[in-house]
Amino acid sequence: MISKVKHIHALTSIKRERVLPVAGHVLVRRMQKVSPSDVIVVAPLVSQFVLLDIAQGLNVNPARADELLQRQAGEDLVQGDVIAGPVGLFKRVVRAPQEGMVRIAGEGKVLYEISSPDFELQAGMEGTITNIIPERGAIIETKGALIQGVWGNGKTTYGVVQPTSNDLLKELVVEQLNIGFRGAIITAGFCRSPEVLEAAGIVPVKGLILGSMSANLIPLAKKMDYPIMIVDGFRETPMNKAAEKILIENKDKNIALNAQELDTFQGNFPEGIISQSSTSEPDLPSEAETLKAGKKVIIINGPQAPQIGEIEKIIPGKQVLSSGVETQLAEVTLANEKRTKIPLTNLEIIND
């Protein structure tokens, strides 16, 4: 059976494609070093148009409104510039609502295009530009620690890793969120309280990495201004030992946190990247491998999740579970040397 690989590495090669869905202007070159906040490509946003009723605004008929126009099609304006008028006792005028351009003027109306700033796509991680994708973006490569998760609230940031305790076994509570975590990306075992997410925003933290979280907090987590990444799933259990070890050992180091939404079809996972200088050249990690004896695995579902173990053997044939489900099992030795039988569908290969 082929399994997706859960990437939790203390040191690996990392290659990421950063592209826009529309044509833009690439600002970087091959072999250029970039930081997470560096802009690599810019592109104009879709224009917004507003139809201004000049006649109504000046309280005159359309013909008179055309006589009072002060601007022609093609003119650039800033917010507050007079488009038409003045007229009447109170010198009534119509002004530009925002910076933009007059596109069409006549018959008592003006079609006004509102200027939009270019969209800027940032690198999002430290690394080297190894390839340019014309008009779209670039490929960035680095070496370092990589922790992938199972859920993210769609936001990104870059900052210093700060574990909330010496281990990531316990629940994160409001009392832990003091001023010392301001501007940090904090890590903890699990969260089940909405007050914790709200308090983290008040501190404010720069990001949050959790082993697990109660599923009923998903709507609130999506609304938070800071990125939130869940490493193992929606339950109330500690972070898996492999991810915990990396985050504890990299305390006070910078991490690029991309809490993007999970899209297994596109191969996009929420993840944290801690770039590191190294003389070694680790291989790029594989995306899928075969479940077999000797493979290190993480339990992703069931009461024993998210424990890590090693497959001793794949049990031939299918077994009927107490739930009535017929499935194939693997015999797995856990970190405490205890052996257990786990459905293959509840296992993912982990490379750390």
Contacts in CASP RR format, 6 or more apart in sequence:
PFRMAT RR
TARGET T0000
AUTHOR 0000-0000-0000
METHOD contacts of the structure
MODEL  1
MISKVKHIHALTSIKRERVLPVAGHVLVRRMQKVSPSDVIVVAPLVSQFV
LLDIAQGLNVNPARADELLQRQAGEDLVQGDVIAGPVGLFKRVVRAPQEG
MVRIAGEGKVLYEISSPDFELQAGMEGTITNIIPERGAIIETKGALIQGV
WGNGKTTYGVVQPTSNDLLKELVVEQLNIGFRGAIITAGFCRSPEVLEAA
GIVPVKGLILGSMSANLIPLAKKMDYPIMIVDGFRETPMNKAAEKILIEN
KDKNIALNAQELDTFQGNFPEGIISQSSTSEPDLPSEAETLKAGKKVIII
NGPQAPQIGEIEKIIPGKQVLSSGVETQLAEVTLANEKRTKIPLTNLEII
ND
1 290 0 8 1.000
1 291 0 8 1.000
1 314 0 8 1.000
1 328 0 8 1.000
1 344 0 8 1.000
2 288 0 8 1.000
2 289 0 8 1.000
2 290 0 8 1.000
2 291 0 8 1.000
3 288 0 8 1.000
3 289 0 8 1.000
3 290 0 8 1.000
3 291 0 8 1.000
3 297 0 8 1.000
3 344 0 8 1.000
3 347 0 8 1.000
3 348 0 8 1.000
3 349 0 8 1.000
4 264 0 8 1.000
4 287 0 8 1.000
4 288 0 8 1.000
4 348 0 8 1.000
4 349 0 8 1.000
5 285 0 8 1.000
5 286 0 8 1.000
5 287 0 8 1.000
5 288 0 8 1.000
5 289 0 8 1.000
5 348 0 8 1.000
5 349 0 8 1.000
5 350 0 8 1.000
5 351 0 8 1.000
6 148 0 8 1.000
6 149 0 8 1.000
6 298 0 8 1.000
6 300 0 8 1.000
6 348 0 8 1.000
6 349 0 8 1.000
6 350 0 8 1.000
6 351 0 8 1.000
7 146 0 8 1.000
7 147 0 8 1.000
7 148 0 8 1.000
7 269 0 8 1.000
7 271 0 8 1.000
7 285 0 8 1.000
7 351 0 8 1.000
8 146 0 8 1.000
8 147 0 8 1.000
8 148 0 8 1.000
8 240 0 8 1.000
8 242 0 8 1.000
8 243 0 8 1.000
8 246 0 8 1.000
8 350 0 8 1.000
8 351 0 8 1.000
8 352 0 8 1.000
9 144 0 8 1.000
9 145 0 8 1.000
9 146 0 8 1.000
9 246 0 8 1.000
9 282 0 8 1.000
9 285 0 8 1.000
9 351 0 8 1.000
9 352 0 8 1.000
10 144 0 8 1.000
10 145 0 8 1.000
10 245 0 8 1.000
10 246 0 8 1.000
10 249 0 8 1.000
10 352 0 8 1.000
11 143 0 8 1.000
11 144 0 8 1.000
11 145 0 8 1.000
11 276 0 8 1.000
11 278 0 8 1.000
11 280 0 8 1.000
11 282 0 8 1.000
12 143 0 8 1.000
12 144 0 8 1.000
12 145 0 8 1.000
12 146 0 8 1.000
12 282 0 8 1.000
12 283 0 8 1.000
12 284 0 8 1.000
12 285 0 8 1.000
12 351 0 8 1.000
13 141 0 8 1.000
13 142 0 8 1.000
13 143 0 8 1.000
13 281 0 8 1.000
13 282 0 8 1.000
13 283 0 8 1.000
13 284 0 8 1.000
13 285 0 8 1.000
14 125 0 8 1.000
14 141 0 8 1.000
14 142 0 8 1.000
14 143 0 8 1.000
14 144 0 8 1.000
14 146 0 8 1.000
14 273 0 8 1.000
14 284 0 8 1.000
15 130 0 8 1.000
15 139 0 8 1.000
15 140 0 8 1.000
15 141 0 8 1.000
15 284 0 8 1.000
16 125 0 8 1.000
16 139 0 8 1.000
16 140 0 8 1.000
16 141 0 8 1.000
17 133 0 8 1.000
17 138 0 8 1.000
17 139 0 8 1.000
18 40 0 8 1.000
18 41 0 8 1.000
18 121 0 8 1.000
18 123 0 8 1.000
18 124 0 8 1.000
18 137 0 8 1.000
18 138 0 8 1.000
18 139 0 8 1.000
18 140 0 8 1.000
19 41 0 8 1.000
19 121 0 8 1.000
19 133 0 8 1.000
19 136 0 8 1.000
19 137 0 8 1.000
19 138 0 8 1.000
20 41 0 8 1.000
20 43 0 8 1.000
20 119 0 8 1.000
20 121 0 8 1.000
20 136 0 8 1.000
20 137 0 8 1.000
22 43 0 8 1.000
23 43 0 8 1.000
23 135 0 8 1.000
23 136 0 8 1.000
24 41 0 8 1.000
24 42 0 8 1.000
24 43 0 8 1.000
24 44 0 8 1.000
24 135 0 8 1.000
24 136 0 8 1.000
25 41 0 8 1.000
25 42 0 8 1.000
25 43 0 8 1.000
25 135 0 8 1.000
26 40 0 8 1.000
26 41 0 8 1.000
26 132 0 8 1.000
26 133 0 8 1.000
26 134 0 8 1.000
26 135 0 8 1.000
26 136 0 8 1.000
26 137 0 8 1.000
26 138 0 8 1.000
27 39 0 8 1.000
27 40 0 8 1.000
27 41 0 8 1.000
27 42 0 8 1.000
28 34 0 8 1.000
28 38 0 8 1.000
28 40 0 8 1.000
28 41 0 8 1.000
28 123 0 8 1.000
28 129 0 8 1.000
28 132 0 8 1.000
28 138 0 8 1.000
29 129 0 8 1.000
29 132 0 8 1.000
30 129 0 8 1.000
30 130 0 8 1.000
30 131 0 8 1.000
30 132 0 8 1.000
31 128 0 8 1.000
31 129 0 8 1.000
31 130 0 8 1.000
32 128 0 8 1.000
32 129 0 8 1.000
33 126 0 8 1.000
33 127 0 8 1.000
33 128 0 8 1.000
33 129 0 8 1.000
34 40 0 8 1.000
34 123 0 8 1.000
34 126 0 8 1.000
34 127 0 8 1.000
34 128 0 8 1.000
34 129 0 8 1.000
34 140 0 8 1.000
35 123 0 8 1.000
35 126 0 8 1.000
36 122 0 8 1.000
36 123 0 8 1.000
36 124 0 8 1.000
36 125 0 8 1.000
36 126 0 8 1.000
36 158 0 8 1.000
36 256 0 8 1.000
37 122 0 8 1.000
37 123 0 8 1.000
37 124 0 8 1.000
37 158 0 8 1.000
38 122 0 8 1.000
38 123 0 8 1.000
39 120 0 8 1.000
39 121 0 8 1.000
39 122 0 8 1.000
39 123 0 8 1.000
40 121 0 8 1.000
40 122 0 8 1.000
40 123 0 8 1.000
40 129 0 8 1.000
40 137 0 8 1.000
40 138 0 8 1.000
40 140 0 8 1.000
41 120 0 8 1.000
41 121 0 8 1.000
41 136 0 8 1.000
41 137 0 8 1.000
41 138 0 8 1.000
42 118 0 8 1.000
42 119 0 8 1.000
42 120 0 8 1.000
42 121 0 8 1.000
43 118 0 8 1.000
43 119 0 8 1.000
43 121 0 8 1.000
44 116 0 8 1.000
44 118 0 8 1.000
44 119 0 8 1.000
45 116 0 8 1.000
45 117 0 8 1.000
45 118 0 8 1.000
45 119 0 8 1.000
46 116 0 8 1.000
47 113 0 8 1.000
47 114 0 8 1.000
47 116 0 8 1.000
48 113 0 8 1.000
48 114 0 8 1.000
48 116 0 8 1.000
49 103 0 8 1.000
49 111 0 8 1.000
49 112 0 8 1.000
49 113 0 8 1.000
49 114 0 8 1.000
50 97 0 8 1.000
50 111 0 8 1.000
50 112 0 8 1.000
50 114 0 8 1.000
51 109 0 8 1.000
51 110 0 8 1.000
51 111 0 8 1.000
51 112 0 8 1.000
52 83 0 8 1.000
52 94 0 8 1.000
52 97 0 8 1.000
52 109 0 8 1.000
52 110 0 8 1.000
52 111 0 8 1.000
52 112 0 8 1.000
53 108 0 8 1.000
53 109 0 8 1.000
54 65 0 8 1.000
54 66 0 8 1.000
54 68 0 8 1.000
54 69 0 8 1.000
54 83 0 8 1.000
54 84 0 8 1.000
54 94 0 8 1.000
54 108 0 8 1.000
54 109 0 8 1.000
54 110 0 8 1.000
55 61 0 8 1.000
55 62 0 8 1.000
55 64 0 8 1.000
55 65 0 8 1.000
55 108 0 8 1.000
55 109 0 8 1.000
57 92 0 8 1.000
57 94 0 8 1.000
58 64 0 8 1.000
58 65 0 8 1.000
58 68 0 8 1.000
58 84 0 8 1.000
58 85 0 8 1.000
58 87 0 8 1.000
58 92 0 8 1.000
58 93 0 8 1.000
58 94 0 8 1.000
59 87 0 8 1.000
59 92 0 8 1.000
60 68 0 8 1.000
60 87 0 8 1.000
62 106 0 8 1.000
62 107 0 8 1.000
62 108 0 8 1.000
62 109 0 8 1.000
63 108 0 8 1.000
64 87 0 8 1.000
65 84 0 8 1.000
65 106 0 8 1.000
65 108 0 8 1.000
66 105 0 8 1.000
66 106 0 8 1.000
66 107 0 8 1.000
66 108 0 8 1.000
68 84 0 8 1.000
68 85 0 8 1.000
68 86 0 8 1.000
68 87 0 8 1.000
69 83 0 8 1.000
69 84 0 8 1.000
69 85 0 8 1.000
69 105 0 8 1.000
69 106 0 8 1.000
69 110 0 8 1.000
70 82 0 8 1.000
70 83 0 8 1.000
70 84 0 8 1.000
70 85 0 8 1.000
71 77 0 8 1.000
71 81 0 8 1.000
71 83 0 8 1.000
71 84 0 8 1.000
71 102 0 8 1.000
71 105 0 8 1.000
71 110 0 8 1.000
72 102 0 8 1.000
72 105 0 8 1.000
73 102 0 8 1.000
73 103 0 8 1.000
73 104 0 8 1.000
73 105 0 8 1.000
74 101 0 8 1.000
74 102 0 8 1.000
74 103 0 8 1.000
75 101 0 8 1.000
75 102 0 8 1.000
76 100 0 8 1.000
76 101 0 8 1.000
77 83 0 8 1.000
77 96 0 8 1.000
77 99 0 8 1.000
77 100 0 8 1.000
77 101 0 8 1.000
77 102 0 8 1.000
78 96 0 8 1.000
78 99 0 8 1.000
78 100 0 8 1.000
79 95 0 8 1.000
79 96 0 8 1.000
79 97 0 8 1.000
79 98 0 8 1.000
79 99 0 8 1.000
80 95 0 8 1.000
80 96 0 8 1.000
80 97 0 8 1.000
81 95 0 8 1.000
81 96 0 8 1.000
82 93 0 8 1.000
82 94 0 8 1.000
82 95 0 8 1.000
82 96 0 8 1.000
83 93 0 8 1.000
83 94 0 8 1.000
83 95 0 8 1.000
83 96 0 8 1.000
83 102 0 8 1.000
83 110 0 8 1.000
83 112 0 8 1.000
84 93 0 8 1.000
84 94 0 8 1.000
84 110 0 8 1.000
85 91 0 8 1.000
85 92 0 8 1.000
85 93 0 8 1.000
85 94 0 8 1.000
86 92 0 8 1.000
86 93 0 8 1.000
87 93 0 8 1.000
94 110 0 8 1.000
96 112 0 8 1.000
97 112 0 8 1.000
97 114 0 8 1.000
98 114 0 8 1.000
98 115 0 8 1.000
99 114 0 8 1.000
99 115 0 8 1.000
100 112 0 8 1.000
100 113 0 8 1.000
100 114 0 8 1.000
100 115 0 8 1.000
101 112 0 8 1.000
101 113 0 8 1.000
101 115 0 8 1.000
102 110 0 8 1.000
102 111 0 8 1.000
102 112 0 8 1.000
102 113 0 8 1.000
103 111 0 8 1.000
103 112 0 8 1.000
103 113 0 8 1.000
104 110 0 8 1.000
104 111 0 8 1.000
105 111 0 8 1.000
121 137 0 8 1.000
123 140 0 8 1.000
124 156 0 8 1.000
124 158 0 8 1.000
124 256 0 8 1.000
124 258 0 8 1.000
125 140 0 8 1.000
125 142 0 8 1.000
125 158 0 8 1.000
125 256 0 8 1.000
125 258 0 8 1.000
125 273 0 8 1.000
125 275 0 8 1.000
126 142 0 8 1.000
126 254 0 8 1.000
126 256 0 8 1.000
126 273 0 8 1.000
126 275 0 8 1.000
127 140 0 8 1.000
127 141 0 8 1.000
127 142 0 8 1.000
127 275 0 8 1.000
128 140 0 8 1.000
128 141 0 8 1.000
128 142 0 8 1.000
129 138 0 8 1.000
129 139 0 8 1.000
129 140 0 8 1.000
130 139 0 8 1.000
130 140 0 8 1.000
130 141 0 8 1.000
131 138 0 8 1.000
131 139 0 8 1.000
132 138 0 8 1.000
132 139 0 8 1.000
133 139 0 8 1.000
142 273 0 8 1.000
142 275 0 8 1.000
143 275 0 8 1.000
143 276 0 8 1.000
143 277 0 8 1.000
143 278 0 8 1.000
143 280 0 8 1.000
143 281 0 8 1.000
143 282 0 8 1.000
144 273 0 8 1.000
144 274 0 8 1.000
144 275 0 8 1.000
144 276 0 8 1.000
144 278 0 8 1.000
145 246 0 8 1.000
145 250 0 8 1.000
145 273 0 8 1.000
145 274 0 8 1.000
145 276 0 8 1.000
146 271 0 8 1.000
146 272 0 8 1.000
146 273 0 8 1.000
146 274 0 8 1.000
146 285 0 8 1.000
147 209 0 8 1.000
147 231 0 8 1.000
147 243 0 8 1.000
147 246 0 8 1.000
147 247 0 8 1.000
147 271 0 8 1.000
147 272 0 8 1.000
148 231 0 8 1.000
148 269 0 8 1.000
148 270 0 8 1.000
148 271 0 8 1.000
148 272 0 8 1.000
149 229 0 8 1.000
149 230 0 8 1.000
149 231 0 8 1.000
149 232 0 8 1.000
149 262 0 8 1.000
149 269 0 8 1.000
149 270 0 8 1.000
149 271 0 8 1.000
150 230 0 8 1.000
150 231 0 8 1.000
150 232 0 8 1.000
150 233 0 8 1.000
150 262 0 8 1.000
150 269 0 8 1.000
150 270 0 8 1.000
150 300 0 8 1.000
151 213 0 8 1.000
151 218 0 8 1.000
151 229 0 8 1.000
151 230 0 8 1.000
151 233 0 8 1.000
151 234 0 8 1.000
151 261 0 8 1.000
151 262 0 8 1.000
151 270 0 8 1.000
152 221 0 8 1.000
152 227 0 8 1.000
152 228 0 8 1.000
152 229 0 8 1.000
152 230 0 8 1.000
152 259 0 8 1.000
152 260 0 8 1.000
152 261 0 8 1.000
152 262 0 8 1.000
152 270 0 8 1.000
153 221 0 8 1.000
153 222 0 8 1.000
153 224 0 8 1.000
153 227 0 8 1.000
153 228 0 8 1.000
153 259 0 8 1.000
154 222 0 8 1.000
154 227 0 8 1.000
154 259 0 8 1.000
154 260 0 8 1.000
154 261 0 8 1.000
154 270 0 8 1.000
155 224 0 8 1.000
155 225 0 8 1.000
155 226 0 8 1.000
155 227 0 8 1.000
155 228 0 8 1.000
155 259 0 8 1.000
156 227 0 8 1.000
156 256 0 8 1.000
156 257 0 8 1.000
156 258 0 8 1.000
156 259 0 8 1.000
156 260 0 8 1.000
157 185 0 8 1.000
157 206 0 8 1.000
157 207 0 8 1.000
157 226 0 8 1.000
157 227 0 8 1.000
157 257 0 8 1.000
158 254 0 8 1.000
158 255 0 8 1.000
158 256 0 8 1.000
158 257 0 8 1.000
159 183 0 8 1.000
159 184 0 8 1.000
159 185 0 8 1.000
159 206 0 8 1.000
159 254 0 8 1.000
159 255 0 8 1.000
159 256 0 8 1.000
159 257 0 8 1.000
160 183 0 8 1.000
160 184 0 8 1.000
160 185 0 8 1.000
160 252 0 8 1.000
160 253 0 8 1.000
160 254 0 8 1.000
160 255 0 8 1.000
161 184 0 8 1.000
161 185 0 8 1.000
161 187 0 8 1.000
161 247 0 8 1.000
161 250 0 8 1.000
161 251 0 8 1.000
161 252 0 8 1.000
161 253 0 8 1.000
161 254 0 8 1.000
161 255 0 8 1.000
161 274 0 8 1.000
162 181 0 8 1.000
162 184 0 8 1.000
162 185 0 8 1.000
162 186 0 8 1.000
162 187 0 8 1.000
162 251 0 8 1.000
162 252 0 8 1.000
163 186 0 8 1.000
163 187 0 8 1.000
163 188 0 8 1.000
163 247 0 8 1.000
163 248 0 8 1.000
163 251 0 8 1.000
164 172 0 8 1.000
164 176 0 8 1.000
164 181 0 8 1.000
164 186 0 8 1.000
164 187 0 8 1.000
164 188 0 8 1.000
165 176 0 8 1.000
165 188 0 8 1.000
166 248 0 8 1.000
167 238 0 8 1.000
167 244 0 8 1.000
167 248 0 8 1.000
168 187 0 8 1.000
168 188 0 8 1.000
168 189 0 8 1.000
168 211 0 8 1.000
168 238 0 8 1.000
168 239 0 8 1.000
168 243 0 8 1.000
168 244 0 8 1.000
168 247 0 8 1.000
168 248 0 8 1.000
169 189 0 8 1.000
169 238 0 8 1.000
169 239 0 8 1.000
169 244 0 8 1.000
170 188 0 8 1.000
170 189 0 8 1.000
170 238 0 8 1.000
171 188 0 8 1.000
171 189 0 8 1.000
171 190 0 8 1.000
171 191 0 8 1.000
171 192 0 8 1.000
171 236 0 8 1.000
172 188 0 8 1.000
172 189 0 8 1.000
172 190 0 8 1.000
172 191 0 8 1.000
172 196 0 8 1.000
172 210 0 8 1.000
173 193 0 8 1.000
173 196 0 8 1.000
174 193 0 8 1.000
174 195 0 8 1.000
174 196 0 8 1.000
174 199 0 8 1.000
176 188 0 8 1.000
177 186 0 8 1.000
177 196 0 8 1.000
177 199 0 8 1.000
177 200 0 8 1.000
177 203 0 8 1.000
177 205 0 8 1.000
178 203 0 8 1.000
179 203 0 8 1.000
180 203 0 8 1.000
181 200 0 8 1.000
181 203 0 8 1.000
181 205 0 8 1.000
182 203 0 8 1.000
182 204 0 8 1.000
182 205 0 8 1.000
183 203 0 8 1.000
183 204 0 8 1.000
183 205 0 8 1.000
183 206 0 8 1.000
184 205 0 8 1.000
184 206 0 8 1.000
184 207 0 8 1.000
185 205 0 8 1.000
185 206 0 8 1.000
185 207 0 8 1.000
185 208 0 8 1.000
185 209 0 8 1.000
185 255 0 8 1.000
185 257 0 8 1.000
186 200 0 8 1.000
186 205 0 8 1.000
186 207 0 8 1.000
186 208 0 8 1.000
186 209 0 8 1.000
187 208 0 8 1.000
187 209 0 8 1.000
187 210 0 8 1.000
187 239 0 8 1.000
187 247 0 8 1.000
188 208 0 8 1.000
188 209 0 8 1.000
188 210 0 8 1.000
188 211 0 8 1.000
188 239 0 8 1.000
189 210 0 8 1.000
189 211 0 8 1.000
189 212 0 8 1.000
189 238 0 8 1.000
189 239 0 8 1.000
190 210 0 8 1.000
190 211 0 8 1.000
190 212 0 8 1.000
190 213 0 8 1.000
190 235 0 8 1.000
190 236 0 8 1.000
190 237 0 8 1.000
190 238 0 8 1.000
190 239 0 8 1.000
191 197 0 8 1.000
191 210 0 8 1.000
191 212 0 8 1.000
191 213 0 8 1.000
191 214 0 8 1.000
191 217 0 8 1.000
192 213 0 8 1.000
192 214 0 8 1.000
192 217 0 8 1.000
192 236 0 8 1.000
194 217 0 8 1.000
194 220 0 8 1.000
197 208 0 8 1.000
197 217 0 8 1.000
197 220 0 8 1.000
197 221 0 8 1.000
197 224 0 8 1.000
197 228 0 8 1.000
198 220 0 8 1.000
200 207 0 8 1.000
200 208 0 8 1.000
200 224 0 8 1.000
200 226 0 8 1.000
201 224 0 8 1.000
201 225 0 8 1.000
201 226 0 8 1.000
204 225 0 8 1.000
204 226 0 8 1.000
205 226 0 8 1.000
206 226 0 8 1.000
207 226 0 8 1.000
207 227 0 8 1.000
207 228 0 8 1.000
207 257 0 8 1.000
208 226 0 8 1.000
208 227 0 8 1.000
208 228 0 8 1.000
208 229 0 8 1.000
209 228 0 8 1.000
209 229 0 8 1.000
209 231 0 8 1.000
209 247 0 8 1.000
209 257 0 8 1.000
209 272 0 8 1.000
210 228 0 8 1.000
210 229 0 8 1.000
210 230 0 8 1.000
210 231 0 8 1.000
210 239 0 8 1.000
211 230 0 8 1.000
211 231 0 8 1.000
211 232 0 8 1.000
211 233 0 8 1.000
211 237 0 8 1.000
211 238 0 8 1.000
211 239 0 8 1.000
211 240 0 8 1.000
211 243 0 8 1.000
211 306 0 8 1.000
212 230 0 8 1.000
212 231 0 8 1.000
212 232 0 8 1.000
212 233 0 8 1.000
212 234 0 8 1.000
212 235 0 8 1.000
212 236 0 8 1.000
212 237 0 8 1.000
212 238 0 8 1.000
212 239 0 8 1.000
212 306 0 8 1.000
213 221 0 8 1.000
213 228 0 8 1.000
213 230 0 8 1.000
213 233 0 8 1.000
213 234 0 8 1.000
214 234 0 8 1.000
214 235 0 8 1.000
214 236 0 8 1.000
215 234 0 8 1.000
218 234 0 8 1.000
221 228 0 8 1.000
227 257 0 8 1.000
227 258 0 8 1.000
227 259 0 8 1.000
228 259 0 8 1.000
229 257 0 8 1.000
229 259 0 8 1.000
229 270 0 8 1.000
229 271 0 8 1.000
229 272 0 8 1.000
230 270 0 8 1.000
231 239 0 8 1.000
231 240 0 8 1.000
231 243 0 8 1.000
231 306 0 8 1.000
232 239 0 8 1.000
232 240 0 8 1.000
232 243 0 8 1.000
232 298 0 8 1.000
232 300 0 8 1.000
232 305 0 8 1.000
232 306 0 8 1.000
233 300 0 8 1.000
233 305 0 8 1.000
233 306 0 8 1.000
235 305 0 8 1.000
237 305 0 8 1.000
237 306 0 8 1.000
238 244 0 8 1.000
239 247 0 8 1.000
239 306 0 8 1.000
240 298 0 8 1.000
240 306 0 8 1.000
240 307 0 8 1.000
240 308 0 8 1.000
240 350 0 8 1.000
241 308 0 8 1.000
241 335 0 8 1.000
242 298 0 8 1.000
242 308 0 8 1.000
242 350 0 8 1.000
242 352 0 8 1.000
245 352 0 8 1.000
246 274 0 8 1.000
246 352 0 8 1.000
250 274 0 8 1.000
253 274 0 8 1.000
254 274 0 8 1.000
254 275 0 8 1.000
255 272 0 8 1.000
255 273 0 8 1.000
255 274 0 8 1.000
256 272 0 8 1.000
256 273 0 8 1.000
256 274 0 8 1.000
256 275 0 8 1.000
257 271 0 8 1.000
257 272 0 8 1.000
258 270 0 8 1.000
258 271 0 8 1.000
258 272 0 8 1.000
258 273 0 8 1.000
259 270 0 8 1.000
260 268 0 8 1.000
260 269 0 8 1.000
260 270 0 8 1.000
260 271 0 8 1.000
261 268 0 8 1.000
261 270 0 8 1.000
262 268 0 8 1.000
262 269 0 8 1.000
262 270 0 8 1.000
267 287 0 8 1.000
285 351 0 8 1.000
286 351 0 8 1.000
289 295 0 8 1.000
289 349 0 8 1.000
291 297 0 8 1.000
291 311 0 8 1.000
291 314 0 8 1.000
291 330 0 8 1.000
291 344 0 8 1.000
291 347 0 8 1.000
291 349 0 8 1.000
292 311 0 8 1.000
292 314 0 8 1.000
293 311 0 8 1.000
293 312 0 8 1.000
293 313 0 8 1.000
293 314 0 8 1.000
294 310 0 8 1.000
294 311 0 8 1.000
294 312 0 8 1.000
295 310 0 8 1.000
295 311 0 8 1.000
295 349 0 8 1.000
296 308 0 8 1.000
296 309 0 8 1.000
296 310 0 8 1.000
296 349 0 8 1.000
296 350 0 8 1.000
296 351 0 8 1.000
296 352 0 8 1.000
297 308 0 8 1.000
297 309 0 8 1.000
297 310 0 8 1.000
297 311 0 8 1.000
297 330 0 8 1.000
297 332 0 8 1.000
297 347 0 8 1.000
297 348 0 8 1.000
297 349 0 8 1.000
297 350 0 8 1.000
298 305 0 8 1.000
298 306 0 8 1.000
298 307 0 8 1.000
298 308 0 8 1.000
298 309 0 8 1.000
298 347 0 8 1.000
298 348 0 8 1.000
298 350 0 8 1.000
299 305 0 8 1.000
299 306 0 8 1.000
299 307 0 8 1.000
299 308 0 8 1.000
299 309 0 8 1.000
299 332 0 8 1.000
299 342 0 8 1.000
299 346 0 8 1.000
299 347 0 8 1.000
300 306 0 8 1.000
300 346 0 8 1.000
300 347 0 8 1.000
300 348 0 8 1.000
301 345 0 8 1.000
301 346 0 8 1.000
302 346 0 8 1.000
304 334 0 8 1.000
304 340 0 8 1.000
304 342 0 8 1.000
305 346 0 8 1.000
307 334 0 8 1.000
307 335 0 8 1.000
308 334 0 8 1.000
308 335 0 8 1.000
308 350 0 8 1.000
309 332 0 8 1.000
309 333 0 8 1.000
309 334 0 8 1.000
309 335 0 8 1.000
310 332 0 8 1.000
310 333 0 8 1.000
311 330 0 8 1.000
311 331 0 8 1.000
311 332 0 8 1.000
311 347 0 8 1.000
312 330 0 8 1.000
312 331 0 8 1.000
312 332 0 8 1.000
312 333 0 8 1.000
312 339 0 8 1.000
313 330 0 8 1.000
313 331 0 8 1.000
314 328 0 8 1.000
314 329 0 8 1.000
314 330 0 8 1.000
314 331 0 8 1.000
314 344 0 8 1.000
315 328 0 8 1.000
315 329 0 8 1.000
315 330 0 8 1.000
315 331 0 8 1.000
315 341 0 8 1.000
317 328 0 8 1.000
318 326 0 8 1.000
318 327 0 8 1.000
318 328 0 8 1.000
319 326 0 8 1.000
319 327 0 8 1.000
319 328 0 8 1.000
319 329 0 8 1.000
319 341 0 8 1.000
320 326 0 8 1.000
321 327 0 8 1.000
321 343 0 8 1.000
325 343 0 8 1.000
327 343 0 8 1.000
327 344 0 8 1.000
327 345 0 8 1.000
328 343 0 8 1.000
328 344 0 8 1.000
329 341 0 8 1.000
329 342 0 8 1.000
329 343 0 8 1.000
329 344 0 8 1.000
330 341 0 8 1.000
330 342 0 8 1.000
330 343 0 8 1.000
330 344 0 8 1.000
330 347 0 8 1.000
331 339 0 8 1.000
331 340 0 8 1.000
331 341 0 8 1.000
332 339 0 8 1.000
332 340 0 8 1.000
332 341 0 8 1.000
332 342 0 8 1.000
332 347 0 8 1.000
333 339 0 8 1.000
334 340 0 8 1.000
END
